Amino acid sequence: MKPSTKFIILSNSVIPIVIINDVYYVPAGEVFELKDNNVYDNKLDAQYTLLIQNLRKGKQLSNYKTSKYFKYYIDRLKDENPEYLI
């Protein structure tokens, strides 16, 4: 059975969903294969990895000052990647 796309109203937004086996509803979007290196146990680990990727591409750490994760980023950078604090 091919999953079908439906739409629901959630707050003030219309959200596309996929119905699987008449039970599970998941956000609809591009289907992709997960790799072991992009699956994280918690959101903070994923956020930190994304920060490191962006810093490697040349984004400035100062761009993250308004992030609610900024203190966490600084503390973790001190321990794991101090080269980005220069």
C-alpha positions as CSV (number, residue, x, y, z in Angstrom):
1,M,0.0,0.0,0.0
2,K,1.4,3.3,-1.1
3,P,1.4,6.0,1.6
4,S,-0.9,8.9,0.8
5,T,-0.4,12.6,1.6
6,K,-3.2,14.3,3.5
7,F,-3.3,17.7,5.3
8,I,-4.2,18.7,8.8
9,I,-4.7,22.0,10.5
10,L,-2.3,22.5,13.4
11,S,-2.7,25.8,15.3
12,N,-2.8,28.3,12.4
13,S,-0.9,26.2,9.9
14,V,-1.7,23.6,7.3
15,I,0.6,20.7,7.7
16,P,1.1,17.9,5.1
17,I,1.2,14.4,6.7
18,V,1.6,10.9,5.5
19,I,-0.7,8.2,6.6
20,I,1.0,4.8,7.0
21,N,-1.1,1.7,7.8
22,D,-4.0,3.9,8.8
23,V,-2.2,4.6,12.1
24,Y,1.0,6.6,11.9
25,Y,1.1,10.2,10.9
26,V,4.4,11.8,10.1
27,P,5.3,15.1,8.6
28,A,5.3,14.8,4.8
29,G,8.5,15.8,3.0
30,E,11.4,14.5,1.0
31,V,12.2,10.9,1.9
32,F,15.9,10.2,2.4
33,E,18.1,7.5,3.8
34,L,19.5,8.1,7.2
35,K,23.2,7.6,7.8
36,D,24.7,6.6,11.1
37,N,26.6,9.9,11.3
38,N,23.5,12.1,11.1
39,V,21.4,10.5,13.8
40,Y,21.7,11.9,17.3
41,D,20.4,10.8,20.7
42,N,19.5,14.3,21.7
43,K,18.8,17.7,20.1
44,L,21.8,19.4,21.7
45,D,24.3,17.0,20.1
46,A,22.7,17.6,16.7
47,Q,22.7,21.4,17.3
48,Y,26.4,21.3,18.2
49,T,27.3,19.2,15.2
50,L,25.5,21.7,13.0
51,L,27.4,24.6,14.6
52,I,30.7,22.9,14.0
53,Q,29.8,22.3,10.3
54,N,28.8,25.9,9.9
55,L,32.0,27.2,11.6
56,R,34.1,25.0,9.3
57,K,32.4,26.6,6.3
58,G,33.4,30.0,7.6
59,K,30.3,31.2,9.5
60,Q,31.3,33.4,12.5
61,L,30.6,32.3,16.1
62,S,29.2,35.8,16.7
63,N,26.3,34.9,14.5
64,Y,25.1,32.6,17.3
65,K,25.0,35.2,20.1
66,T,21.2,35.4,20.1
67,S,20.8,31.6,20.1
68,K,19.3,30.1,23.2
69,Y,22.1,27.5,22.9
70,F,25.0,30.0,22.9
71,K,26.2,29.3,26.4
72,Y,26.1,25.6,25.8
73,Y,28.0,26.1,22.5
74,I,30.8,28.1,24.3
75,D,31.1,25.7,27.1
76,R,31.3,22.7,24.8
77,L,33.7,24.5,22.4
78,K,36.1,25.1,25.3
79,D,36.2,21.4,26.0
80,E,36.1,19.9,22.5
81,N,37.0,22.5,19.8
82,P,38.8,25.5,21.4
83,E,40.3,26.4,18.0
84,Y,36.9,28.0,17.1
85,L,37.0,30.4,20.1
86,I,39.9,32.4,18.7
